[in-house]
Amino acid sequence: MRYVNLAGTRVPTIGQGTWYMGEDPGSKAAEVAALQQGINLGLSLIDTAEMYAEGGAEQVVGQAIAGRRDQVFLVSKVYPHNASRRGLPTACERSLKRLGTECIDLYLLHWRGQHPLEETVEAFERLIEQGKIRRWGVSNFDLDDLQELDNPACATNQVLYNPAERGIEFDLLPWSRQQQLPTMAYCPLAQAGRLLHHPVLAEIAARHAATPAQVSLAWVTRGEGVIAIPKAVSPAHVRLNAAAQDLVLTEADLQAIDLAFAAPTRKQRLAMM
Ligand SMILES: NC(=O)c1ccc[n+]([C@@H]2O[C@H](COP(=O)([O-])OP(=O)(O)OC[C@H]3O[C@@H](n4cnc5c(N)ncnc54)[C@H](OP(=O)(O)O)[C@@H]3O)[C@@H](O)[C@H]2O)c1
């Protein structure tokens, strides 16, 4: 297993996402079981947000981690419209209740909104003082946003990254590495769309007796300081995602991916979902 130092904690390079969980009551048991299976297999970082199913995903996570909170590194995100001096503490309180915990390990601003960054940061810092969160970070921040934020206390930036979305490699990722700011890569499987049927990923997968999804995860986490957070409900997917931590791509594999999905040669606007 490979690890990244995130907010002072050693976390595995592959975690678990939760977008679309908590939407259908009929699927809740399977979602809880998938997250628990993931924790058992070492996928101990769980990423959620108040936005997902309007709190429903946090409730699924709460159920999955009940009685084993200490085995999990918990990440949640606040809506930008709640990221004010008064709104942030109440949003956090609601999240804590749904998650059934007293403290969120890493609390992120989901994307930039209308509230001044200094006000959000001040509110995050107060939550740390009160023991409601351990650290704070951001999501969907491009390089200029991070430079404007200019705050070494920021513990991560969570952004879209997979072989078909390599824009961050031009400037954001190298800068983040230089600042020792870990990157959390969301949609590392491009939401299981066309990417997973790409013949080049299929060919590489066949060479390693792996799957295209595992190749995508190994590729996303190939460098320093990147954590991938695939979401999986199917037990087979959870197993494959955990096993992807052992897949190491060769130079030839990486070159083949570069040929199929060119690295950026100029600045691209940060892609978002
Ligand atoms: N900060 C942000 O703005 C932001 C935006 C988007 C996402 N996120 C976070 O990032 C997480 C991941 O992104 P995402 O959920 O949008 O997309 P994703 O993880 O790229 O893809 C999820 C899809 O891939 C399937 N899948 C999982 N493992 C697989 C495997 N080994 N083989 C084949 N298919 C597999 C899942 O199916 P099953 O579920 O059926 O197993 C699901 O349909 C989210 O859940 C969320 O926590 C953050």
The ligand as an ORCA input file, in Angstrom:
! r2SCAN-3c Opt
* xyz 0 1
  N     -15.153     18.217     -5.024
  C     -15.991     18.047     -6.022
  O     -16.494     19.025     -6.612
  C     -16.321     16.664     -6.471
  C     -16.954     16.454     -7.710
  C     -17.226     15.150     -8.093
  C     -16.888     14.090     -7.262
  N     -16.319     14.316     -6.048
  C     -15.955     13.197     -5.142
  O     -15.187     12.262     -5.879
  C     -15.805     10.976     -5.822
  C     -15.537     10.195     -7.093
  O     -16.128     10.807     -8.224
  P     -17.460     10.246     -8.915
  O     -18.223      9.440     -7.928
  O     -18.134     11.382     -9.556
  O     -16.908      9.331    -10.091
  P     -15.885      8.095    -10.213
  O     -15.396      7.672     -8.890
  O     -14.910      8.485    -11.261
  O     -16.837      6.971    -10.838
  C     -17.855      6.366    -10.100
  C     -18.455      5.285    -10.986
  O     -17.455      4.301    -11.269
  C     -17.950      3.008    -10.982
  N     -16.819      2.215    -10.503
  C     -16.205      2.268     -9.309
  N     -15.176      1.418     -9.249
  C     -15.135      0.776    -10.440
  C     -14.304     -0.230    -10.975
  N     -13.289     -0.746    -10.280
  N     -14.565     -0.658    -12.245
  C     -15.571     -0.130    -12.968
  N     -16.392      0.839    -12.508
  C     -16.176      1.294    -11.250
  C     -19.021      3.198     -9.945
  O     -19.963      2.157    -10.001
  P     -20.694      1.501     -8.707
  O     -20.984      2.615     -7.751
  O     -21.893      0.873     -9.288
  O     -19.764      0.486     -8.112
  C     -19.622      4.534    -10.384
  O     -20.566      4.331    -11.419
  C     -17.284     11.306     -5.597
  O     -18.042     10.184     -5.199
  C     -17.157     12.422     -4.581
  O     -16.893     11.900     -3.299
  C     -15.992     15.591     -5.659
*
